[in-house]
């Protein structure tokens, strides 16, 4: 299956994730009781959301514990894009409302680069 596509499994069909090495994890709750993750040797991870009657299981491209930036970029696209847009907006607003900042920043960069 591709990443982020949930497989639904009845809680009656499987044992608790902790018995197989999963650890509790922070994640978007989406109504879940708990989030579980299992790191894989490839750097990916299996992500399980535990609900009252079912588990929703998918795999993520990067395990947030081992590669938080990759996880942010590839597995939480909305959050990553929101952060990028906020930074771009803040930089643009700075130069619109303080146009004198650009030459000052460029001069400082030039002095840092020059020998």
PyMOL commands that set and color helices and strands:
alter all, ss='L'
color gray80, all
select helices_A, chain A and resi 17-20+68-75+77-97+100-113
alter helices_A, ss='H'
color red, helices_A
select strands_A, chain A and resi 7-10+23-25+34-39+45-50+54-60
alter strands_A, ss='S'
color yellow, strands_A
deselect
rebuild
show_as cartoon
